[in-house]
């Protein structure tokens, strides 16, 4: 007999498939012809096609060899039986004696009990399983590698037919499988809600023509694309030494190795030789890579396969010339879908049209998340397979308040979400009405509400929220979104524009807090075991003082004739503050000696983020002009619990008696020394936590702009003196948390939370 898996046989089979696709007739008749054709070509006694009929089940859509009465009656759940297992894992299964396999599920209506050997491959595209293609024989035999390859090639073409809707008029199954509603869970990287239209950040590999008409021409197209890919990777590696080093360069070298890997290229060429177009060959190799990724648990190997997956995508771009979506093509309610992206890429999009972002990767401290929070743009991260499950134009709901994403939501889900958005709009209008009112509690305490900022776009929030000023300006964000180190003149311009936009309201500039999880694009990524406690912020400034000197020089120039407030991050001991202040004083002397105008006033303070500094307050306070409590890091170190580690990040409550006692003591020491103290951690932006902070004595809070309205509404309804009398005795309790006690207090006294 002919070798079914040979390249010639595969090309013959694909040619016949193309004829069937072009022929007239309904979909069911074409499916029936396809299974007969495959069975004859594979010398198999059975060929069956199972298509996904809903989120959980497969249905027998066509068969040659099994009981025809079972068609559209036999169903298997995803994961049930051998066919269900192939669908669940998106991988081939090649068995000599299928009935002896522990997953074998007997369906008496099919009459398959007389067949022993089985070869099944998934119909998969973009990570979405559309069905399963199976051949069977009575004899116990193991199908050859060539036969497996041949059936996978046929499955690739069949999947395109199914996914394109070419077969849906007969079965009704395909359309439902392709448009099923999906709900993804992930991690909220920037809070908020959004409803809009999906836009893929990177174009998906679209195969409009699967079967090659001229194999030689397709081979030439593939080889040209591979050459272009290799050249681009070579150029990237050649220039990388200027801005990258260490492990970052090693990653590029791994990328370079994959681009020149003969085995990978040979797989692509063999797929073309089997009768596929270059695009279809790339798609097939990509699906095989992704299937392997799902089976591998080792994070290093998964990352390497992810590199190969990305390289495959880049090869397709060289082949097709496809690029990302143009700004003018964005819908007015765009939801951006991406595997990951940098902050500069996000800023390239028209903010007026962007409603939300969904990422497969990302973390709360990633650069893109930081920028998104500055833009008040809802972002969901860690949404597995999002780029595969979403099609351009799909309706998408981003619920970054409850860490979920709805793709193609049903009408009832849409209606419920619209009501949520309407409620949010009513709240926004209510907070806007409070914009001009000062935050004065019921018993007459004035609380200063400020915003955290880091980009010029944040400055508009000063007027929108009615905030008193900027309690924390993260200067590192400007450095993070630049492709190269900003020059002093560029920094001066940025700082001047910030002060101009603040219109006399106070701005507290934090010097560069880089390192750890905040790596500049042009900074060598030096991996550390525990980056939060590693070489970062003031520690980098002390070891590399030139960077701090240039930044302070720019701040002094920008604030000539105006007030300058500077604070140093991550100070762990008084000596670090003294050394940093000495650098600032030297820059002041340098500016004065050069005839440069100086700031009208200069105040120097420190972030209080490291517990060791808490116990040096008596020594520190006489030397500072102010203190700003950064609770995110302070309480992370206090509890020895990494806030990025989901296993422990919620284990300890910031409203525990121990944490509140620490914060109370800090405020008391600052007041005793007569030094202003502000609070700029995430706690300040949550009404319940902000309520407790005011009861501990804090009168200046800084938060994300979106939190100003809710916190102000809470303060206007609060008698802070009465709460302080209730809370302070509780600090000696041995309870895990006072959260519920405080919530009950708020409800009892009508405090708006």
C-alpha positions as CSV (number, residue, x, y, z in Angstrom):
1,X,0.0,0.0,0.0
2,X,1.0,3.6,-0.4
3,X,2.8,5.2,2.6
4,X,0.0,7.4,3.9
5,X,2.3,9.8,5.7
6,X,4.6,10.5,2.8
7,X,4.8,14.0,1.4
8,X,3.4,12.9,-2.0
9,X,0.4,11.2,-0.3
10,X,-0.2,14.2,1.9
11,X,-0.2,16.5,-1.0
12,X,-2.7,14.3,-2.9
13,X,-5.0,14.2,0.1
14,X,-4.8,18.0,0.5
15,X,-5.6,18.5,-3.2
16,X,-8.7,16.3,-2.8
17,X,-9.7,18.3,0.3
18,X,-9.4,21.5,-1.7
19,X,-11.7,20.1,-4.3
20,X,-14.2,19.1,-1.6
21,X,-14.1,22.6,-0.1
22,X,-14.7,24.2,-3.5
23,X,-17.5,21.9,-4.5
24,X,-21.2,22.8,-4.0
25,X,-23.4,21.1,-1.5
26,X,-24.3,21.4,2.1
27,X,-21.7,21.2,4.9
28,X,-22.9,17.7,6.1
29,X,-22.3,16.2,2.7
30,X,-18.8,17.8,2.6
31,X,-18.0,16.4,6.1
32,X,-19.1,12.9,5.0
33,X,-16.9,13.1,1.9
34,X,-14.0,14.3,4.0
35,X,-14.1,11.3,6.4
36,X,-14.4,8.9,3.5
37,X,-11.4,10.5,1.8
38,X,-9.2,10.5,4.9
39,X,-10.1,6.8,5.7
40,X,-9.2,5.7,2.2
41,X,-5.9,7.7,2.2
42,X,-4.9,6.5,5.7
43,X,-6.0,2.9,4.9
44,X,-8.2,3.2,8.0
45,X,-11.5,1.3,8.6
46,X,-12.8,4.3,10.6
47,X,-12.5,8.0,10.3
48,X,-14.6,10.3,12.6
49,X,-14.9,14.0,13.2
50,X,-16.0,15.3,16.5
51,X,-16.9,19.0,16.8
52,X,-17.3,21.0,19.9
53,X,-21.0,21.8,20.5
54,X,-20.7,23.8,23.7
55,X,-18.1,24.8,26.3
56,X,-18.1,21.3,27.8
57,X,-19.1,18.8,25.1
58,X,-18.0,17.3,21.8
59,X,-20.5,15.8,19.3
60,X,-19.9,13.2,16.6
61,X,-20.4,15.2,13.4
62,X,-19.4,12.7,10.7
63,X,-18.0,9.2,10.5
64,X,-16.9,6.6,8.0
65,X,-16.9,3.2,9.6
66,X,-19.0,3.7,12.8
67,X,-22.7,3.4,13.0
68,X,-24.1,6.4,11.0
69,X,-27.1,6.5,13.4
70,X,-24.7,7.8,16.1
71,X,-24.0,11.0,14.1
72,X,-25.3,14.1,16.0
73,X,-26.4,11.8,18.9
74,X,-23.1,10.6,20.5
75,X,-21.6,13.2,22.8
76,X,-18.5,13.2,25.0
77,X,-17.6,15.7,27.7
78,X,-14.3,17.5,27.4
79,X,-11.9,15.1,29.2
80,X,-14.2,12.1,28.9
81,X,-12.9,9.1,27.1
82,X,-10.0,9.1,24.7
83,X,-11.5,11.7,22.3
84,X,-12.4,14.0,25.3
85,X,-8.8,13.6,26.6
86,X,-7.4,14.7,23.2
87,X,-9.6,17.8,23.3
88,X,-8.7,18.6,26.9
89,X,-5.0,18.5,26.4
90,X,-4.9,19.6,22.7
91,X,-2.4,16.8,21.9
92,X,-2.4,13.7,19.6
93,X,-3.0,10.2,21.0
94,X,-1.6,7.1,19.3
95,X,-2.7,3.8,20.8
96,X,-2.2,0.2,19.7
97,X,-5.0,-1.1,21.9
98,X,-7.4,1.8,22.7
99,X,-9.8,-0.4,24.6
100,X,-7.1,-1.3,27.2
101,X,-6.5,2.4,28.0
102,X,-8.0,3.5,31.4
103,X,-9.7,6.5,29.8
104,X,-11.5,4.5,27.1
105,X,-15.2,5.3,27.3
106,X,-17.5,2.8,25.5
107,X,-20.4,4.3,23.6
108,X,-22.5,1.2,22.5
109,X,-24.5,3.2,19.8
110,X,-21.3,3.7,17.8
111,X,-20.3,0.1,17.3
112,X,-16.7,0.9,17.8
113,X,-16.0,-2.1,20.1
114,X,-14.5,-4.1,17.3
115,X,-11.8,-1.5,16.6
116,X,-8.5,-1.6,18.6
117,X,-5.9,0.9,17.3
118,X,-6.7,4.6,17.4
119,X,-5.0,7.8,16.3
120,X,-6.6,11.1,17.2
121,X,-5.4,14.7,16.7
122,X,-7.1,17.9,17.9
123,X,-8.6,20.5,15.7
124,X,-7.0,23.5,17.4
125,X,-6.4,27.1,16.4
126,X,-5.1,29.9,18.6
127,X,-5.3,27.7,21.7
128,X,-9.0,27.1,21.1
129,X,-10.0,23.4,20.5
130,X,-12.7,23.1,17.9
131,X,-12.9,19.3,17.7
132,X,-11.0,16.0,17.3
133,X,-10.2,14.0,14.1
134,X,-9.9,10.2,14.7
135,X,-8.9,7.2,12.6
136,X,-9.3,3.6,13.9
137,X,-8.4,0.0,12.7
138,X,-9.4,-3.4,13.9
139,X,-5.9,-4.7,14.1
140,X,-3.6,-3.7,16.9
141,X,-1.1,-1.4,15.3
142,X,0.9,1.7,16.2
143,X,0.6,4.4,13.6
144,X,3.8,5.7,12.2
145,X,5.2,9.2,12.8
146,X,4.6,9.9,9.1
147,X,0.9,9.0,9.6
148,X,0.6,11.2,12.7
149,X,2.2,14.1,10.7
150,X,-0.2,13.5,7.8
151,X,-3.3,13.5,10.0
152,X,-2.1,16.6,11.8
153,X,-1.7,18.3,8.5
154,X,-5.2,17.4,7.5
155,X,-6.5,18.5,10.9
156,X,-4.8,21.9,10.3
157,X,-6.8,22.4,7.1
158,X,-10.0,21.0,8.6
159,X,-9.7,23.4,11.5
160,X,-9.5,26.4,9.2
161,X,-12.7,25.2,7.5
162,X,-14.4,24.7,10.8
163,X,-13.2,28.0,12.3
164,X,-14.1,30.0,9.2
165,X,-17.7,28.9,9.5
166,X,-17.6,27.0,6.2
167,X,-19.3,23.9,7.8
168,X,-21.7,25.5,10.2
169,X,-24.8,25.5,8.1
170,X,-25.3,21.8,8.5
171,X,-24.3,21.1,12.1
172,X,-24.8,24.4,13.8
173,X,-21.9,23.4,16.0
174,X,-19.1,25.4,14.6
175,X,-20.6,28.8,15.1
176,X,-21.4,28.1,18.7
177,X,-18.0,26.8,19.4
178,X,-16.3,29.8,17.9
179,X,-18.5,32.4,19.7
180,X,-19.0,30.9,23.1
181,X,-19.0,33.4,26.0
182,X,-15.9,33.1,28.1
183,X,-15.1,34.3,31.6
184,X,-11.4,34.7,32.5
185,X,-10.0,35.2,36.0
186,X,-6.7,37.0,36.6
187,X,-5.2,39.7,38.7
188,X,-6.3,43.3,38.9
189,X,-3.3,45.5,38.0
190,X,-5.2,48.8,37.8
191,X,-8.8,49.1,39.2
192,X,-11.9,50.0,37.4
193,X,-14.6,48.9,35.0
194,X,-14.7,48.9,31.2
195,X,-17.0,47.8,28.4
196,X,-15.8,47.9,24.9
197,X,-14.5,46.3,21.6
198,X,-11.5,44.0,21.5
199,X,-8.4,45.2,19.7
200,X,-5.4,42.8,19.5
201,X,-2.1,44.6,20.3
202,X,-0.3,42.2,18.0
203,X,-1.9,40.9,14.8
204,X,-2.9,37.2,15.0
205,X,-1.6,34.8,12.4
206,X,-4.5,34.7,9.9
207,X,-4.5,31.8,7.4
208,X,-6.8,32.7,4.5
209,X,-5.3,29.9,2.3
210,X,-4.2,26.7,3.9
211,X,-3.4,24.4,0.9
212,X,-0.5,25.4,-1.4
213,X,-1.0,25.7,-5.1
214,X,2.7,25.9,-5.8
215,X,4.9,24.3,-3.2
216,X,8.1,25.7,-4.6
217,X,6.8,29.2,-4.4
218,X,5.6,28.7,-0.8
219,X,9.1,27.3,0.1
220,X,10.7,30.4,-1.4
221,X,8.3,32.7,0.6
222,X,9.2,30.9,3.8
223,X,12.9,31.0,3.2
224,X,12.8,34.8,2.5
225,X,10.8,35.4,5.7
226,X,13.3,33.3,7.7
227,X,16.2,35.2,6.3
228,X,14.5,38.6,7.2
229,X,13.8,37.3,10.7
230,X,17.4,36.2,11.2
231,X,18.7,39.5,10.0
232,X,16.4,41.5,12.4
233,X,17.4,39.3,15.4
234,X,21.1,39.7,14.4
235,X,20.8,43.5,14.3
236,X,19.0,43.5,17.7
237,X,21.8,41.4,19.3
238,X,24.5,43.6,17.7
239,X,23.0,46.8,19.2
240,X,21.9,45.3,22.5
241,X,25.3,45.8,24.2
242,X,24.7,49.5,24.2
243,X,21.7,49.3,26.5
244,X,21.5,45.8,27.9
245,X,23.7,43.4,29.9
246,X,23.8,40.4,32.1
247,X,20.8,38.1,31.8
248,X,18.9,40.4,29.5
249,X,21.6,39.9,26.8
250,X,21.5,36.1,27.5
251,X,17.7,36.2,26.7
252,X,18.5,37.8,23.4
253,X,21.2,35.2,22.7
254,X,18.7,32.5,23.4
255,X,16.4,34.2,20.9
256,X,19.2,34.4,18.4
257,X,19.8,30.6,18.9
258,X,16.2,29.8,18.2
259,X,16.1,31.9,15.1
260,X,19.1,29.9,13.7
261,X,17.8,26.5,15.0
262,X,17.9,24.1,12.1
263,X,15.4,21.8,13.7
264,X,12.7,24.5,13.9
265,X,13.3,25.7,10.4
266,X,13.2,22.1,9.1
267,X,9.8,21.6,10.8
268,X,8.5,24.6,8.9
269,X,9.9,23.4,5.6
270,X,8.5,19.9,6.1
271,X,5.0,21.4,6.8
272,X,5.3,23.3,3.5
273,X,6.5,20.2,1.7
274,X,3.4,18.4,2.9
275,X,1.2,20.8,0.9
276,X,0.6,23.7,3.3
277,X,1.1,27.4,2.5
278,X,3.8,29.2,4.4
279,X,1.3,30.8,6.6
280,X,-0.4,27.5,7.4
281,X,3.0,25.9,8.1
282,X,3.8,28.7,10.6
283,X,0.4,28.3,12.3
284,X,0.9,24.5,12.6
285,X,4.3,24.8,14.2
286,X,3.0,27.5,16.6
287,X,0.1,25.3,17.7
288,X,2.5,22.4,18.4
289,X,4.7,24.7,20.5
290,X,1.7,25.9,22.5
291,X,0.5,22.4,23.1
292,X,3.9,21.5,24.5
293,X,3.8,24.6,26.7
294,X,0.6,23.5,28.3
295,X,2.2,20.2,29.2
296,X,5.4,21.6,30.8
297,X,5.4,22.7,34.4
298,X,9.1,23.8,34.6
299,X,9.0,27.6,34.5
300,X,12.4,27.9,32.7
301,X,11.4,25.5,29.9
302,X,8.0,27.2,29.6
303,X,9.7,30.5,29.2
304,X,12.0,29.1,26.4
305,X,9.0,27.7,24.6
306,X,7.3,31.1,25.0
307,X,10.3,32.7,23.3
308,X,9.9,30.2,20.4
309,X,6.2,31.0,20.2
310,X,7.0,34.7,20.0
311,X,9.6,34.0,17.4
312,X,7.0,32.2,15.3
313,X,4.8,35.2,15.5
314,X,7.6,37.5,14.4
315,X,8.3,35.2,11.4
316,X,4.7,35.5,10.4
317,X,5.0,39.3,10.5
318,X,8.0,39.1,8.2
319,X,6.0,36.9,5.9
320,X,2.9,38.9,5.7
321,X,4.1,42.4,6.6
322,X,1.4,42.6,9.3
323,X,1.8,45.3,12.0
324,X,-0.1,46.3,15.1
325,X,-3.4,48.3,14.9
326,X,-3.0,51.8,13.6
327,X,-4.2,54.6,16.0
328,X,-6.7,55.8,13.5
329,X,-8.2,52.3,13.3
330,X,-9.1,52.1,17.0
331,X,-12.8,51.9,17.8
332,X,-14.0,54.6,20.2
333,X,-14.3,52.0,23.0
334,X,-11.2,49.9,22.5
335,X,-10.2,47.2,24.9
336,X,-6.6,46.3,24.3
337,X,-5.7,42.6,24.4
338,X,-2.0,41.7,24.6
339,X,0.3,39.0,26.0
340,X,2.4,41.8,27.6
341,X,3.5,45.3,26.6
342,X,5.7,48.1,27.8
343,X,4.6,51.5,29.1
344,X,5.7,53.4,26.0
345,X,3.6,51.1,23.8
346,X,0.5,51.8,25.9
347,X,1.1,55.5,25.7
348,X,1.3,55.2,21.9
349,X,-2.5,54.5,21.8
350,X,-5.1,57.3,21.8
351,X,-6.1,57.6,25.4
352,X,-9.5,59.1,24.4
353,X,-10.4,55.8,22.7
354,X,-8.9,53.4,25.1
355,X,-11.2,51.9,27.8
356,X,-9.2,49.1,29.3
357,X,-6.4,46.5,28.9
358,X,-6.3,42.8,29.3
359,X,-2.9,41.1,29.6
360,X,-1.8,37.4,29.7
361,X,1.2,38.4,31.8
362,X,2.0,41.4,33.9
363,X,2.2,42.2,37.6
364,X,1.0,45.0,39.9
365,X,4.5,46.5,39.9
366,X,5.1,46.2,36.1
367,X,5.8,49.4,34.2
368,X,2.7,49.2,32.1
369,X,0.5,48.7,35.3
370,X,2.1,51.8,36.9
371,X,1.4,53.9,33.8
372,X,-2.2,52.5,33.5
373,X,-3.0,53.4,37.1
374,X,-1.7,56.9,36.4
375,X,-4.1,57.1,33.4
376,X,-6.9,55.6,35.6
377,X,-7.2,52.9,32.9
378,X,-8.6,49.5,34.1
379,X,-6.1,46.7,33.5
380,X,-6.4,43.0,34.1
381,X,-3.2,40.8,34.1
382,X,-2.5,37.1,34.3
383,X,-5.5,36.3,32.1
384,X,-4.4,33.0,30.6
385,X,-4.8,32.5,26.8
386,X,-6.6,35.9,26.4
387,X,-5.0,36.6,23.1
388,X,-6.1,33.2,21.8
389,X,-9.7,33.4,23.1
390,X,-10.5,36.9,22.0
391,X,-11.2,37.8,18.4
392,X,-10.9,41.4,17.1
393,X,-14.3,43.1,17.4
394,X,-15.5,40.9,20.3
395,X,-17.4,42.6,23.1
396,X,-15.3,42.5,26.2
397,X,-16.0,43.5,29.8
398,X,-13.1,44.3,32.1
399,X,-14.0,44.1,35.7
400,X,-10.7,45.0,37.4
401,X,-12.5,45.5,40.7
402,X,-13.3,41.8,41.0
403,X,-10.4,40.4,38.9
404,X,-12.5,39.0,36.0
405,X,-12.9,39.5,32.3
406,X,-16.0,38.5,30.2
407,X,-15.5,37.8,26.5
408,X,-18.6,37.8,24.3
409,X,-20.8,38.2,27.4
410,X,-24.5,37.1,27.2
411,X,-27.2,39.8,27.2
412,X,-28.0,39.3,30.9
413,X,-24.4,39.7,31.9
414,X,-24.2,42.8,29.7
415,X,-27.3,44.3,31.3
416,X,-26.0,43.7,34.8
417,X,-22.7,45.3,33.9
418,X,-24.4,48.3,32.3
419,X,-26.2,48.9,35.6
420,X,-22.8,48.7,37.4
421,X,-21.4,51.3,35.0
422,X,-24.4,53.5,35.5
423,X,-24.0,53.3,39.3
424,X,-20.3,54.1,38.9
425,X,-21.2,57.1,36.8
426,X,-23.6,58.3,39.4
427,X,-20.9,57.9,42.1
428,X,-18.5,59.9,39.9
429,X,-21.0,62.7,39.5
430,X,-21.5,62.7,43.3
431,X,-17.8,62.9,43.9
432,X,-17.4,65.7,41.3
433,X,-20.0,67.7,43.2
434,X,-17.7,67.5,46.3
435,X,-14.7,68.7,44.3
436,X,-14.8,72.3,45.6
437,X,-15.4,71.4,49.2
438,X,-12.5,71.2,51.7
439,X,-12.2,67.8,53.5
440,X,-13.3,68.9,56.9
441,X,-14.7,66.3,59.3
442,X,-17.9,66.7,61.2
443,X,-15.9,67.8,64.3
444,X,-14.0,70.4,62.4
445,X,-10.7,68.6,61.5
446,X,-9.2,69.7,58.2
447,X,-7.6,66.8,56.3
448,X,-5.3,67.6,53.4
449,X,-6.0,65.3,50.4
450,X,-3.3,65.0,47.8
451,X,-2.7,62.8,44.8
452,X,0.1,60.5,43.8
453,X,1.5,61.3,40.4
454,X,4.3,60.3,38.1
455,X,3.4,61.5,34.6
456,X,2.4,64.8,33.1
457,X,-1.0,63.3,32.3
458,X,-1.7,62.9,36.0
459,X,-1.6,66.7,36.5
460,X,-5.1,67.2,35.1
461,X,-6.4,65.2,38.1
462,X,-5.5,68.1,40.4
463,X,-8.4,70.2,39.0
464,X,-10.6,67.2,38.4
465,X,-10.5,66.0,42.0
466,X,-10.0,69.3,43.8
467,X,-6.9,67.9,45.5
468,X,-4.7,70.1,47.7
469,X,-1.5,69.2,45.9
470,X,0.8,66.3,44.9
471,X,1.9,64.4,48.0
472,X,4.1,62.0,46.0
473,X,5.6,62.6,42.6
474,X,7.3,59.5,41.4
475,X,10.1,60.9,39.2
476,X,11.2,57.5,38.0
477,X,8.2,57.1,35.7
478,X,9.6,59.6,33.3
479,X,12.8,57.6,33.2
480,X,10.9,54.3,32.7
481,X,8.9,55.4,29.6
482,X,12.0,56.9,27.9
483,X,14.1,54.7,25.6
484,X,17.3,56.3,26.9
485,X,18.4,58.3,30.0
486,X,16.7,61.7,29.9
487,X,19.2,64.5,29.7
488,X,19.3,67.3,32.4
489,X,17.7,69.8,30.0
490,X,14.9,67.3,29.4
491,X,14.4,66.7,33.1
492,X,14.3,70.5,33.8
493,X,11.5,70.9,31.2
494,X,9.5,68.1,32.7
495,X,9.8,69.5,36.3
496,X,8.9,73.0,35.2
497,X,5.8,71.8,33.5
498,X,4.8,69.9,36.6
499,X,5.1,73.0,38.8
500,X,3.4,75.2,36.2
501,X,0.5,72.8,36.1
502,X,0.3,72.6,39.9
503,X,-0.3,76.4,39.9
504,X,1.2,77.0,43.3
505,X,-0.1,73.8,45.0
506,X,2.7,71.9,46.8
507,X,4.5,69.1,44.9
508,X,6.7,66.6,46.8
509,X,9.3,65.2,44.4
510,X,10.6,61.7,45.3
511,X,14.1,61.1,43.8
512,X,14.5,58.1,41.6
513,X,13.2,54.9,43.2
514,X,14.6,52.5,40.7
515,X,15.9,49.0,41.0
516,X,14.2,46.0,42.5
517,X,11.1,45.5,40.3
518,X,11.5,48.9,38.6
519,X,14.2,48.4,35.9
520,X,14.8,51.2,33.4
521,X,14.7,50.0,29.8
522,X,18.3,51.1,29.3
523,X,19.5,49.7,32.7
524,X,21.2,46.3,33.0
525,X,18.7,43.9,34.6
526,X,20.7,42.5,37.5
527,X,18.5,39.7,38.9
528,X,18.3,39.4,42.6
529,X,16.9,36.7,44.9
530,X,14.8,39.3,46.8
531,X,14.6,42.5,44.7
532,X,12.3,44.4,47.2
533,X,15.1,44.2,49.7
534,X,17.9,44.5,47.2
535,X,19.9,47.2,45.3
536,X,17.3,49.9,44.8
537,X,16.4,53.6,45.4
538,X,18.7,55.4,47.8
539,X,21.2,52.5,47.7
540,X,21.7,52.9,44.0
541,X,22.0,56.7,44.5
542,X,24.8,56.2,47.1
543,X,26.7,53.8,44.9
544,X,26.1,55.7,41.7
545,X,25.8,59.4,42.9
546,X,26.2,60.9,39.5
547,X,22.6,59.9,38.6
548,X,21.3,61.6,41.8
549,X,23.4,64.7,41.3
550,X,22.0,65.2,37.8
551,X,18.5,64.8,38.9
552,X,18.9,67.2,41.8
553,X,20.6,69.6,39.5
554,X,17.6,69.5,37.2
555,X,15.2,70.0,40.1
556,X,17.1,73.1,41.3
557,X,17.1,74.7,37.9
558,X,13.4,73.9,37.4
559,X,12.3,75.4,40.7
560,X,14.3,78.6,40.6
561,X,12.2,81.2,42.4
562,X,9.6,78.6,43.5
563,X,9.3,76.2,46.4
564,X,11.1,72.8,46.1
565,X,10.2,69.8,48.3
566,X,12.5,66.8,47.9
567,X,12.3,63.4,49.6
568,X,14.6,60.4,49.4
569,X,13.2,56.9,49.1
570,X,14.0,53.7,50.9
571,X,16.2,55.3,53.6
572,X,17.1,52.6,56.1
573,X,19.4,54.6,58.5
574,X,20.1,58.2,59.4
575,X,23.5,58.2,57.7
576,X,21.9,57.4,54.3
577,X,19.7,60.5,54.7
578,X,22.7,62.7,55.7
579,X,24.8,61.5,52.7
580,X,21.9,62.2,50.3
581,X,21.2,65.6,51.8
582,X,25.0,66.4,51.6
583,X,24.8,65.7,47.8
584,X,21.8,68.1,47.6
585,X,23.6,70.8,49.5
586,X,26.6,70.5,47.3
587,X,24.4,71.0,44.2
588,X,22.9,74.0,45.9
589,X,26.4,75.5,46.4
590,X,27.3,74.6,42.8
591,X,24.3,76.4,41.5
592,X,24.8,79.5,43.7
593,X,28.5,79.8,42.7
594,X,27.5,79.7,39.1
595,X,25.0,82.6,39.5
596,X,22.0,80.4,39.1
597,X,18.7,81.5,40.7
598,X,17.8,79.2,43.7
599,X,14.5,77.9,44.9
600,X,12.4,80.3,46.9
601,X,12.3,77.7,49.7
602,X,13.9,74.2,50.0
603,X,12.5,71.5,52.2
604,X,14.2,68.1,52.4
605,X,12.5,65.0,53.9
606,X,12.5,61.2,53.7
607,X,10.2,58.4,52.9
608,X,9.6,56.2,55.9
609,X,9.5,52.8,54.3
610,X,12.0,50.7,56.2
611,X,11.3,49.6,59.8
612,X,14.9,50.2,60.9
613,X,14.4,53.9,60.4
614,X,11.3,53.9,62.7
615,X,13.6,53.2,65.6
616,X,15.9,56.1,64.7
617,X,13.2,58.7,64.5
618,X,14.4,60.6,67.6
619,X,17.8,61.1,65.8
620,X,16.3,61.6,62.3
621,X,13.5,64.1,63.1
622,X,15.7,67.0,64.1
623,X,17.5,66.7,60.7
624,X,14.5,66.5,58.3
625,X,11.9,69.1,57.3
626,X,9.1,66.5,56.9
627,X,8.4,62.8,56.8
628,X,6.2,60.8,54.4
629,X,5.1,57.3,55.4
630,X,5.2,54.9,52.5
631,X,3.0,52.1,53.9
632,X,3.3,49.7,50.9
633,X,6.9,48.9,51.6
634,X,6.8,49.7,55.4
635,X,4.1,47.1,56.1
636,X,5.5,44.6,53.7
637,X,8.8,44.6,55.6
638,X,6.9,44.8,59.0
639,X,5.0,41.6,58.3
640,X,7.8,40.0,56.3
641,X,5.2,39.3,53.6
642,X,5.9,40.0,49.9
643,X,2.9,42.0,48.6
644,X,3.4,40.5,45.2
645,X,3.2,37.0,46.5
646,X,-0.5,35.9,46.4
647,X,0.1,33.2,49.0
648,X,1.0,35.7,51.7
649,X,0.0,39.1,50.4
650,X,-3.4,38.9,52.0
651,X,-2.4,36.9,55.0
652,X,-1.8,39.9,57.2
653,X,-4.2,42.8,57.6
654,X,-3.0,46.4,57.6
655,X,-5.8,47.1,60.1
656,X,-4.3,44.7,62.6
657,X,-3.6,46.1,66.1
658,X,0.1,45.7,65.6
659,X,0.3,47.6,62.2
660,X,-2.0,50.4,63.5
661,X,0.1,50.7,66.7
662,X,3.2,51.2,64.6
663,X,1.6,53.9,62.5
664,X,0.2,55.6,65.6
665,X,3.6,55.7,67.2
666,X,5.2,57.1,64.1
667,X,2.7,59.9,63.9
668,X,3.0,60.7,67.6
669,X,6.8,61.0,67.4
670,X,6.6,63.3,64.4
671,X,4.0,65.5,66.1
672,X,6.1,65.6,69.3
673,X,9.1,66.8,67.3
674,X,6.9,69.4,65.5
675,X,7.7,67.8,62.0
676,X,4.9,67.5,59.4
677,X,4.1,63.9,58.5
678,X,2.0,62.7,55.5
679,X,0.8,59.3,54.5
680,X,1.1,58.1,50.9
681,X,0.6,54.4,50.8
682,X,-2.3,52.5,49.3
683,X,-4.0,52.5,52.7
684,X,-4.6,56.2,52.3
685,X,-6.8,55.7,49.2
686,X,-9.2,53.2,50.8
687,X,-12.0,54.9,52.8
688,X,-12.1,52.4,55.7
689,X,-8.3,52.5,56.1
690,X,-8.2,56.3,55.6
691,X,-10.8,56.6,58.3
692,X,-8.5,54.7,60.7
693,X,-5.5,56.8,59.7
694,X,-7.2,60.0,60.6
695,X,-8.2,58.5,64.0
696,X,-4.5,57.7,64.5
697,X,-3.7,61.4,64.0
698,X,-2.7,61.7,60.3
699,X,-3.9,64.9,58.7
700,X,-2.3,64.7,55.3
701,X,-3.1,61.8,53.0
702,X,-1.9,61.2,49.4
703,X,-3.5,58.7,47.1
704,X,-4.4,57.8,43.5
705,X,-6.6,60.4,42.0
706,X,-9.6,58.1,41.7
707,X,-9.7,57.7,45.5
708,X,-10.0,61.4,46.4
709,X,-13.8,61.5,46.0
710,X,-14.6,58.4,48.0
711,X,-12.2,59.4,50.8
712,X,-13.5,62.9,50.9
713,X,-17.1,61.7,51.1
714,X,-16.1,59.5,54.1
715,X,-14.3,62.4,55.9
716,X,-17.3,64.7,55.5
717,X,-19.4,62.2,57.4
718,X,-16.8,61.4,60.1
719,X,-16.5,62.6,63.7
720,X,-12.8,61.8,63.9
721,X,-12.5,62.6,67.6
722,X,-15.2,60.1,68.6
723,X,-13.6,57.4,66.4
724,X,-10.2,58.1,67.9
725,X,-11.6,57.5,71.4
726,X,-13.1,54.2,70.2
727,X,-10.1,53.0,68.2
728,X,-7.0,53.7,70.3
729,X,-8.0,51.4,73.3
730,X,-8.3,48.6,70.7
731,X,-4.6,48.9,69.7
732,X,-3.7,46.7,72.7
733,X,-6.1,43.9,71.7
734,X,-4.5,40.6,70.5
735,X,-6.9,40.2,67.6
736,X,-5.7,39.5,64.1
737,X,-7.6,42.5,62.6
738,X,-9.9,45.3,63.6
739,X,-11.4,45.6,60.1
740,X,-14.8,44.2,61.0
741,X,-15.0,46.3,64.2
742,X,-14.3,49.4,62.2
743,X,-16.7,48.5,59.5
744,X,-19.4,48.0,62.1
745,X,-18.6,51.3,63.7
746,X,-18.9,53.0,60.3
747,X,-22.3,51.5,59.7
748,X,-23.6,52.3,63.1
749,X,-22.5,56.0,62.9
750,X,-23.5,56.5,59.2
751,X,-20.0,57.0,57.9
752,X,-19.9,56.8,54.1
753,X,-17.7,53.9,52.9
